[in-house]
Amino acid sequence: MMGEERREKIIELLKNDGRVIVKELAEIFDVSLDSIRRDLTILEQQNKLKKTYGGAIPSLKVRTSPKPESERYKDPSPSLDAISKTAAECFIKENDTIFIGAAGIQFGMIKHLPTNIKLTVITNSIVIANKLKDFENIDTLLIGGIINSSGSITDTISIDFIKNFVIDVCFVTGGGISKRGITTASPQGASFTRTICQISRERVCLAPSYKIGVDMFAHAAPLELIDSIILDPEAPSEFINYVNNSNINIKIAHVDSL
């Protein structure tokens, strides 16, 4: 397969999956890691993607709308599931009020939530709220506002609504997570995430490695506002050292423990 043809296939995979991983692409195309890295560099120069640590995500210029439900909530990779599992099992206590947002990695927490203790879950996702209604031990509060195409709610109505509450633990993420903090593609999403952090007693960031080092358009929250961050084993050591020096609690999700 010629390089140009391979790069077209990479873009196709990116559109289908929302991200690509260098190691996986090298196996798919049976080429070296360096060949894939060169492909990603060329595609980034063409504004067709944005390189991340260990892979790539769609370019900001083509990310014009939220992912549809079918893409956002498909079966997660082992590393994403490991982070979701760690979040659900390590940071929730009986009678807590927690926030779970509308991202796929947050949706992945549902199957790992404890069923033997009483909880209240606040969410801005109609999909997540619908799933949680079947849990007898969980009271679910769906934030009001205008529903976007992905089934989430992040408008000014929802921001005013959520300010009426105090949350014990919020689980947040973004399109990018870097030394700058959590960033998102839209100002509305950033403002919503920032408000959730401000009203929460404890803030936990779910940070898969492919998002590390990525800065999206809108700044949601500085790392200094985060109490704990959950990383997968592929997280770059430079970022881990930076977080350690910022006095943020780090948990590494163990993929092989699933």
C-alpha positions in Angstrom: 0.0 0.0 0.0 1.4 3.4 -1.0 1.8 6.1 1.6 -1.0 8.3 0.1 -3.4 5.4 0.1 -2.5 4.6 3.7 -3.1 8.1 4.8 -6.6 8.1 3.2 -7.3 4.9 5.2 -6.1 6.6 8.4 -8.5 9.5 7.8 -11.3 7.0 7.3 -10.5 5.2 10.5 -10.3 8.6 12.3 -13.8 9.5 11.1 -15.2 6.2 12.2 -13.5 5.9 15.6 -12.9 9.6 16.6 -9.2 8.9 17.3 -6.3 6.7 16.1 -3.4 5.1 18.0 0.1 4.9 16.4 0.7 1.3 17.7 -2.6 0.1 16.3 -2.1 1.7 13.0 1.3 0.2 12.6 -0.2 -3.3 13.2 -3.1 -2.6 10.8 -0.9 -1.5 7.9 2.1 -3.7 8.8 4.5 -0.8 8.8 6.9 0.8 11.3 5.9 3.2 14.0 8.1 5.8 12.4 6.2 5.4 9.1 2.9 6.0 10.9 4.3 9.0 12.8 5.4 10.5 9.4 1.9 9.9 8.0 0.3 11.7 11.0 2.7 14.6 10.6 1.8 15.0 6.9 -1.9 14.8 7.7 -1.6 17.4 10.5 0.2 19.7 8.1 -2.8 19.3 5.8 -5.1 20.2 8.7 -6.8 16.8 8.5 -6.0 15.8 12.1 -4.3 16.9 15.2 -1.5 14.8 16.6 -1.7 13.7 20.3 0.6 11.7 22.5 0.6 8.2 20.9 -2.0 9.0 18.2 -4.2 11.6 16.7 -7.7 13.1 16.9 -9.8 15.0 14.3 -8.6 18.5 13.5 -10.4 21.3 15.3 -11.3 22.7 11.9 -13.4 19.6 11.1 -14.9 19.0 14.6 -17.9 21.1 14.0 -20.5 19.2 16.0 -20.8 16.8 18.9 -20.4 13.1 18.3 -23.7 11.3 17.7 -24.9 8.9 20.4 -23.9 5.8 18.3 -20.2 7.0 18.3 -20.0 8.5 21.8 -21.4 5.4 23.6 -19.9 2.5 21.7 -17.9 -0.2 23.4 -14.8 1.4 25.0 -11.2 0.4 24.5 -9.6 -1.5 27.5 -7.7 1.7 28.6 -10.8 3.8 28.6 -12.7 1.2 30.5 -9.9 0.9 33.0 -10.2 4.6 33.8 -14.0 4.5 34.0 -13.7 1.5 36.4 -11.1 3.2 38.6 -13.3 6.3 38.8 -16.4 4.3 39.9 -14.7 2.1 42.3 -12.2 4.4 44.1 -13.9 7.8 44.6 -17.5 7.1 45.6 -18.8 6.7 49.1 -22.3 5.9 50.5 -24.8 8.8 50.3 -22.5 10.8 48.0 -24.0 13.1 45.4 -21.9 12.8 42.3 -21.8 14.3 38.8 -21.3 12.1 35.7 -21.1 14.0 32.4 -22.0 13.0 28.9 -18.7 11.9 27.5 -18.1 8.2 26.5 -15.6 7.7 29.3 -18.2 8.9 31.8 -20.9 6.8 30.3 -18.5 3.9 30.8 -18.6 4.4 34.6 -22.2 3.2 34.7 -21.6 -0.5 34.6 -19.0 -0.2 37.4 -21.1 1.9 39.8 -21.6 0.3 43.2 -25.0 -1.3 43.6 -24.9 -1.9 47.4 -24.8 1.7 48.6 -27.2 4.7 48.2 -26.1 7.4 45.8 -27.5 10.5 44.0 -26.2 11.0 40.5 -26.6 14.4 38.7 -26.1 14.2 35.0 -26.5 16.4 31.9 -26.9 13.4 29.6 -30.4 12.0 28.8 -28.7 8.7 27.7 -27.0 8.3 31.1 -30.1 9.4 33.0 -32.1 6.7 31.1 -29.6 4.0 32.0 -29.5 5.0 35.7 -33.3 4.9 36.1 -32.9 1.1 36.4 -30.6 1.3 39.5 -32.7 0.9 42.7 -29.9 2.3 44.8 -29.5 5.5 42.8 -31.6 8.7 42.7 -31.0 10.4 39.4 -31.3 14.1 38.7 -31.3 15.2 35.0 -30.1 18.8 34.5 -32.6 20.9 32.5 -31.8 22.9 29.4 -31.7 22.6 25.6 -30.6 19.1 24.4 -28.0 19.0 21.7 -27.6 16.4 19.0 -25.4 14.2 21.2 -28.1 14.0 24.0 -26.2 16.3 26.4 -27.2 19.6 27.9 -24.6 22.4 28.4 -26.4 25.7 27.7 -26.9 28.7 29.9 -30.1 27.3 31.4 -28.3 24.2 32.6 -25.5 26.3 34.1 -27.9 28.4 36.1 -29.8 25.2 37.1 -26.7 23.4 38.4 -25.6 26.4 40.6 -28.5 25.5 43.0 -26.6 22.4 44.2 -23.5 21.3 46.0 -21.9 18.1 44.6 -19.7 15.8 46.7 -17.6 14.4 43.7 -17.7 15.4 40.1 -16.1 13.3 37.3 -15.0 15.6 34.5 -13.1 15.3 31.3 -12.5 17.3 28.1 -11.4 17.1 24.5 -7.9 18.0 25.7 -6.0 17.8 29.0 -2.7 19.5 29.3 -0.6 21.7 31.6 -3.1 24.4 30.7 -5.9 22.3 32.2 -9.1 20.9 30.8 -10.2 22.3 27.4 -13.2 21.6 25.2 -14.3 22.4 21.6 -17.1 24.7 22.6 -17.3 27.7 25.0 -20.6 26.4 26.3 -19.1 23.0 27.2 -16.1 24.7 28.9 -18.4 27.0 30.9 -20.5 24.1 32.0 -17.5 22.0 33.1 -16.0 25.0 35.0 -19.2 25.6 36.9 -19.4 21.9 37.8 -15.9 22.0 39.2 -16.7 25.2 41.2 -19.7 23.7 43.0 -18.1 20.4 43.8 -16.2 19.4 47.0 -14.0 17.0 45.1 -13.0 17.1 41.4 -11.8 14.0 39.6 -10.4 14.3 36.0 -10.7 11.3 33.7 -7.6 11.6 31.4 -6.9 9.0 28.7 -3.4 9.3 27.2 -4.6 10.3 23.7 -6.0 13.5 25.2 -2.9 14.4 27.1 -1.1 17.4 25.7 -4.1 18.5 23.6 -5.4 22.0 23.9 -8.8 22.6 22.5 -10.5 25.9 21.7 -12.1 26.8 25.0 -10.5 26.6 28.5 -12.7 24.9 31.0 -10.7 24.5 34.2 -7.0 24.8 35.3 -5.3 21.7 36.7 -5.0 23.6 40.0 -8.8 23.2 40.4 -8.5 19.4 40.1 -8.0 17.2 43.2 -7.3 13.8 41.5 -6.6 12.7 38.0 -6.9 9.2 36.6 -4.5 8.2 33.9 -3.9 5.1 31.8 -0.4 3.4 31.7 0.4 5.1 28.4 0.3 8.6 29.9 3.6 10.5 29.2 6.0 10.7 32.1 6.6 14.4 31.5 2.9 15.1 32.2 2.9 12.7 35.2 5.8 14.6 36.7 4.1 17.9 36.1 0.9 16.7 37.9 2.9 15.4 40.8 4.6 18.7 41.3 1.2 20.4 41.2 0.1 18.3 44.3 -2.7 16.6 42.4 -3.5 13.0 43.4 -2.6 10.6 40.6 -4.2 7.2 40.0 -3.0 5.0 37.2 -5.8 2.7 35.9 -4.5 -0.9 35.4 -5.7 -2.2 32.1 -4.7 -5.8 32.9 -6.9 -5.8 36.0 -10.1 -5.7 34.0 
